[in-house]
Amino acid sequence: MNPILNRLFLWVIDSPKVVIFMVLLSVITIASGMAKLQISNDFRVYFSEDNPQLKAYEAFEDNYVKSDTATLVVTAKDGDIFTRDGLALIDALTRASWFIDYSYRVSSPTNYLYTQSLGDDIETNYLVEDVASLSDENILEIRRIALNEKRLVNSLITADGKVGIVVINISLPEDIADASAQITTQIEALRDSYREKYPGFEIDNGGSTTFNTTLSRAIAHDISVLLPISYLIIFSGLFLFLRSLFGAITIFILISTCLISTFGFFGWVSPVLTPIAGFAPSILLSIMVADSVHILVTYYHQLHEGQTKREAILKSLHINFMPVLITSITTIIGFLSLNFSESPPYRDLGNMVSLGVLIALIFSLVLLPALLMVFPVGKNLKQPQGSLIKSFANFVILRKKRLLILTSSITLLLIIFIPNNRLSDNWATYFDESFELIQLVKRLDGYLSGINGLEYSLKPAKNKSIYHPEYLTQLDEFEKWFLSQDKVMNVKSLSNLMQDLNQVMHGDEPSWYRIPDSAELAAQYLLFYEFGLPEGLGLNNLVTIHKDASRFSVSVSDAGSDELLAIDQKAQVWLKTNAPAIQVSEATGLGMVFAHIAQRNITSLLKGTLIALVGISAVLMVVLKSFKYGLISLIPNVIPAALAYGLWGMTFGYVDISLSIVACSTLGIVVDDTVHFLHKYIRARRGGLTTSDAIRDSFHRVGTALIITSTVLAAGFLILTISPMNTSATIGLLMAVTLIFALVVDFLLLPPLLLYLDRKSEMRMHSGDNKKEISL
């Protein structure tokens, strides 16, 4: 032990109250930063500023309208919305929606711009002007017109007229983190007030702002509900395994101060957190237990051997310092590898957990021994697990060949299923159906429109314009091709409007529902239409200000990111093959930006995992002073994640952007078991014990601690499975499975490997000492 460290440990043990006071004072100071923390609800925080798809998306929004929306969905409980009450309700909601903060455009069935021909003129008016003055005949005529408007059906109303939607376009301010929450609160107040006035209709709210708010509320739920449950389970588990109330209280105090310090620090340096940061408490809570348990178990072991409290604490620190340091470093390396993620929130999560692990390391070596000195020993005089661990060790040694074959076979079997995991992300699956938003989405997807969308800004080819009949005709053909694709619900394009205008200008004759014959005629129609629009409304939702490109919007039902990317690939091939008058363009839209980042995130995190693995192995080789054992450690460090993803491929068969972080996140934690086992094993071998006896010694010294830490860690992550957020639940489940596999591998695969790989060196050692090798 380094003399400086030895003096530090002695000072901590001899001045525990001073140490506790200094640590608590530091924690209180740092914790004041928590008051500055706030959660951003903007989807754009998931992307780097240099993300090419985000840049394309923002350029698209600059040319057309912003895609942030809040919606109010009106559903008739009986009949349809085309009644006096139904139209009055939608009209009232439409007018009130203009007063929602940051709204700049409101679209609904009642203010739909209906165009008709009056002689040689085009007149554009709202579909519903004055609800109170409408006769029954007027309402029937409005219904007829609405259900025959292709640009209205499956956009703002359902084909059966039962559902209507008010869409509020929002321009979210960049300097207000909780703007979505403010808007959602206003929408909900508006919704509730009209629910009372119109009991014959269901009124729900949705849109991107509602999704953002639901995400932050779900995270807040996890923190306020799951975190206390995690505390309770971890505390109960520690009390059960350690059989010491004061031991469990000590760790409870330790992890609480670590959590507070971590979030307090980020409150000072980076106060705006993303919803992903909500995973950090549960992850940290579990990880922080590991170091302290190893120190505590060794401390009780020394007490059982008759040492005084002071001697037991010092001995435990000496024995565990190196493995605790190594495991902390490797865990930090594992989580820092999340910085390879394409998504900034996951990088922030990695940095936050890494800082928490560093704080936990410091507090485990300083605060923990000070607390042990202050607290009474308690009643921990028995170690019932000792005989069981000894019997298990003998079982592993005697059946090493069978276990090696069995574990290797299971490993190969599960690894085969890894390719079954489809790389796909779908925001509609982020939550369970306990959320009203998801209930609404499930009800409307495929009925009103699709929940995902592809957006194109299509420029005409050279020597063409957006008015050219060839360009417009190919737009129409492109629309028909899309509508023939699976899961495509609706398409909006300039060709729709031009055909409508051409029909209107020819007395609404159905035979004239076609593309105008010349570019000049199309340009004139569009100009007349634009002049007839009410004040404040323009064509910026359909064409660019310079009229050099038009918007082409595709609504897709229940599609994952892989499906969106696939259909866009097909669309680009179709454009290149069949539409020479249109420049080929990639799709954009929020769903597409997420689709691209979900796919790239897998690749970038795989790279990060490999680099972290190399770094961890290098650390282990240096610290263990053995190239051989460093290489051996790769096997139990890599296999658990491979087994977990293989099992996932066999059962669920998908990996989304959140699940892609599990391999990186668990890598450093998995190393914890391996390091403690190998460290004790190498010490025993270098102390002169045979391979078999070294295995027994390792199980005796760390077996119980590994069971405790793995059980507590897995239980902590399994708590996430009851989260209403499916992303949290699946992350928790896959992490727990990985840690369970890690314990199995370290208990059933690593010892047989050591028994076989160390056989030759043991034979040489024994032959050099003229001793006969003991049969294993």
Secondary structure, DSSP 8 states (H G I E B T S, - for coil): --HHHHHHHHHHHH-HHHHHHHHHHHHHHHHGGGGG-EE---GGGGS-TT-HHHHHHHHHHHHS----EEEEEEEESSS-S-SHHHHHHHHHHHHHHTTSTTEEEEE-STT-EEEEEETTEEEEEES-S-GGG--HHHHHHHHHHHHT-TTTBTTTB-TTS-EEEEEEEE---TT-TTHHHHHHHHHHHHHHHHHHH-TTEEEEEESHHHHHHHHHHHHHHIIIIIHHHHHHHHHHHHHHHH--HHHHHHHHHHHHHHHHHHHHHHHHH--EE-GGGGGHHHHHHHHHHHHHHHHHHHHHHHHHTT--HHHHHHHHHHHHHHHHHHHHHHHHHHHHGGGG-SSHHHHHHHHHHHHHHHHHHHHHHHHHHHHHHHS---S----THHHHHHHHHHHHHHTHHHHHHHHHHHHHHHHTTGGG-EE---GGGSB-TTSHHHHHHHHHBTTTB-SEEEEEEE-B-TT--TT-HHHHHHHHHHHHHHHTSTTEEEEE-HHHHHHHHHHHTTTT-GGG-S--SSHHHHHHHHHHHHHTS-TT--STTTB-TTSS-EEEEEEESS--HHHHHHHHHHHHHHHHHH-TTB-----BSHHHHHHHHHHHHHHHHHHHHHHHHHHHHHHHHHHHT-HHHHHHHHHHHHHHHHHHHHHHHHHT-EE-TTGGGHHHHHHHHHHHHHHHHHHHHHHHHHTT--HHHHHHHHHHHHHHHHHHHHHHHHHHHHGGGGSSBHHHHHHHHHHHHHHHHHHHHHHHTHHHHHHHHTHHHHHHHHHHTT------
